[in-house]
Amino acid sequence: MPPTRFRFVCAPSALAGPTSGWAREMLQEGEVALLGSEGLDAIDQVAHELGQQAILLLRSEPSPELQDRSVMTYAAGLPLVWVAGRFSAAVSRWAADRGPMTLLSEASGALSTEEQRRIDRFLATLTRQSE
């Protein structure tokens, strides 16, 4: 198994349905962690669609600020793609200031084809930088 080159954080709906084929391919060198706000059935569906026996789940926090902090801690020193409905100014500053490449993708529900292409371009840039 190749080493993890990046981390990907999102709600299950971002990767469900038609998006799952793209996600399966995109995540071959990355690690996905789901946010649990949509429930276990949604998480289970994505795990099945991605062909995963197990999937990472980030713990839920009592406030949006603490939830953001959990994602930031999980990102550690790896590049990050983070999909959420919206991002606070603090998250945007953190993403701009951190060393590893970070892509914040604002999307609610399944990722659009345009957003998938944006993520693909980000990962292609990441690949070129690591060569």
N, C-alpha and C positions, 0 to 999 in steps of 0.2 A: 504494500500500500504506500503510495507516495506521501511525503510529508505534507502537512497542512500548510498551504501558502497564504490563506486568508480565512477570515471568519465572516459569516453571513447571519444577520439577526433579523427576524421578521415575525409577524403574526402568521399563523398557518394559512390564512386565506391568500396571502401573497404568493404562495407556491402551489396552491390547490388547482385541480381541474386541468384545463389545457396548458397551463404554465408548467405543469410537473415534468413534462418531457424536457423542456428547456432547462429546468432546474436540475434535473438528474445529471445532465451533461455538464452544466456549469459548475456543479459542486464536486466534480471528480477530484479536484485538487483543493477543495475548501471544506469547511466544516460549518454546518448549519445549526443554529440554536433557535428554537421557537419560543415565542412569548405565549404564555398560557391563557391570555385573556379571552380566547375564543372557545376554551373548553377542551376536554380530553378527546371527544369525538373528532374534532377538527384536527387535533394533533395526530391522532391515530390515522385519519384519512391521508394526511400528508406523508406520514411514515410509509404507509402502503404504496402510495403513488410514487414515492422516491425509491422504493425497493429497499428500505432500511428496516432492519430488525429492531434497532434501537435508535433513538433520536434524542439530542440534547434539548433540555427544557430549562430556560432561565426562570429562576424563582420570581414569584410575584411580589411586589412591594406595595406598601400602603399609600404611596404618593407617586405622582409622575416624576418628581425630582429623584426620589430614591430608585425608581425603576430605571431612569436614565443612568444613574450611578452604577447600577448592576450591569448594564450593558457595557458601559465604559470599562469597568473592571474586567469583565469577560473578554473584551477585545485585547487586553494585555498589550503585547508588543507586535501583534500581527496586523496586517492591513484588514480593513473592515468595510463591509457593505451593510448598512443599517437601513431597513425599510420601516417606515412608520407613517401614520396619518399626518403628523406634523412634528416639527422639532423646535425646542426652545432655543432662545438666543444663547444660553449657556452651552447647549449641545453643539450648536453651530460653531461657537468659539473653540470649544474643545477639539472638534474635528479639524478645524483650520490650523490649530496650534500643535497638534500631536505629530510625532515624527512619522509613523507609518501612514501610508496612504489610506484615506478614509472617504467613502462615498455615502452621502446621506440621500436617500431616495424617498420622497414624499409620495405615498400611495396608500389608499385604503382599499382593501380587497385585492383581487388578482392584479399582478403587474401587467401593465399594457405592453404591447409589442415594442413601442417606442422606449419604454423604461427598460425592458429587457436588453435592447440594443445598447442603451446607455451603460448598463452594467457590464455587458460584453466588452465595450470599448475600455472601460475602467480596468477590467481584468486583463485585457490585451496589453494595456500600458504597464500594468503590474508585471506581466510576464516579460516584456521587453526590458524593464528595469532590473529584473533578477538575472538576466542572461549575461 
